[in-house]
């Protein structure tokens, strides 16, 4: 009797599969990455990170619903900041959604991009909080509801204290860090 194949890859087999995929995917490219580490890095950035945790996105968005009182408390400031960045930091431009570049610039302005919170983290959060299917032409833009979910994700990522309730982590992040840092960079938003 033939043995049954495992239904899941163990961690070692998964790592080996990623290495094999990275090697074979970029092997024939003339100007592609030469070494296996570079190939693996590119594979992760192009194919794995943008889709990582996608299956839990709906679950996460539902948990954000429980944080609505906190988000509602700061709605006026958050909407003003969101609109400012969606307009490409030009107050009179009528834009209603954030691009990845505008979303990244916002965190850059807050001086939050560092070795513990990288551009890859920003990309992952941006992609994971999208409500629309990937093939939707507007999926490359972030609406206000997606922005709030992304803000919650960033707040939880930045404060890893497992003993604080999520609502407190989010409120501390918004009130004590995010809004003051954006206002410091762009004082005219205070008005």
N, C-alpha and C positions, 0 to 999 in steps of 0.2 A: 504494500500500500504506500503510495507517494505521500510524503510529509506535506502538510499544509503550510503554505507560505504565511509569514506573519502579516497581520493586518496593519501593523504600524511599524515605522522605522524606529529603531532604537537611536539614541543620540549619536553614537559613533557612525552608524550607517547613514544617518541624515547628513552629518558633516562630510562624510566621504562622497555622498551624492552631490552636495553643493560644490565640492572641489572638482568633481568630474564634470559637472555642468559648466563651471567657470572655465575649466581647461578647454573643453570642446567648443563652447560658445564663441570664444575669442581666439581660438587657435589659428584660423585662417585669415585673420584681419592683418593687413600690411602695417597699418599705423595703430593697431590696437595694443593693448597692454602686453608686455613681453613675459613677465614673471607670473607665477601662479598667485602670489599675494595680491598683485595689482588686478589680475583677472577676477579674483574672488571679490575684491573691494568693488569693482565696477558691476559685477553681477548683483551684489547686495544692493547697491545704490539704484540700479536701473530696474531690477525685477523683484527684489524681496521687500525692501523697506517701504516702498510706496503702497504695498498691499498688506503689510504686516498688521495684524490685529483687526483687519477689516471685518472679520466675522463677529467681533465683539463691539463694533461701532454702534449697532442698534441698542445693544444692552447698555452701553455707556450713555447714549443719548437719553435713554429712559431714566438713568440715575441722575442725569443733569436736571431732569424735571423736578426732582426733589430739592434741588438747590435754587429753584425759582424765587423764593423770598429774598435770598441774598442778591441774586441778579437784578431783581425788581428794585431793590433798595438803591442800587447804583445805576439804574437804567439811564437816567438823563446823562450822566457823565460818560457811560460806556457807549451810548448811541452817538454822542458828539465825537468821541475819539474814533469810533468805527467809521463814521461818515467822513471825518477828516482824512483818515488813511485811505478809505475807499476812493476818495476824490484825488488821490495821489498827492496829498498834503497841500492841495490848492482849494481853499475854502469855497470858492464859487462854482467849482466844477460839479456837475450833477451826476455823480456816480453812486451806484447803490450796492456794489459788491466789491470785495477785496480780491486782488490777484495774489498769487504766491509772493511776488516781489514786494507788494505793499505789506502783506502780512509779515514777511521777514524784516522789512525795514522798521516796522513797529517794534519788534523785539530787539532789533539792533539799537534803536533809539533809547530803549530802556536799559541798555547795556547788560542784557541777559544772555547774550550768546557768549559762551565760554567753553572750556573743556568739559564741563559737567552738563551743559545744555547747548547742544551744537545745532548747526544748520540742518543736519540730518534729523534731529529731533523735531525741529520746526516743520520740515517736509513731512515727516511721519504724522504729526498732529494735524497738519493741514489736510493731508489726504484722508486720514481716518475719520475726520469730522464732517466729511462731505456727505450730504443726504442724497445726492443725485447719482445716478449710474455713471460709470466712467465714460461711456460713449455719449453722454449728454454734452452738448457743446458748452453749456453753462457750468459744467462740473469743474472747470478750471477756475471758477470764481467762487468766493465764499460769501454767502448771504449773512445777515445779522444773526439768525438763529444758529448757524454753523459757527459763527464767530464766538458766540457765547459758550458753545460747547468746547471750542478750542481754548478759550480763556480758562475754563474749568480744568481742562486737561493740563494746561501749562501750570496752573496753580497747584494741582495735585502732584505734578512731576517735580516742581520746584520745592515743595514741602513734603518730604518723605516721612515725616513723623507719623508712625502708625497709631499713636495714642490720641491724636487730635481728630475730632469729627470732621468729615469732609466739608461741611458748611463753614466751620471755623477756619479751615485751611483756605478755602476760597475767599471768604470775607477778608481775612488778614492779607492775602495776596492782593486783592483788588484795592482795599482801602489804604493799606500801609506801604505797598510797593508799586503796583501797576499804575494807578491813577497819579500818584505823586511824581513818579518818574516820567510819565508822558507829559504832565504839566510842567515839569522842570525843563524838559527839552523844547516844549512848545507852549510858553506861558499864555499866549493869546487864547488857548482853549479853556482857560480857567473862567473866562467871562461868561 
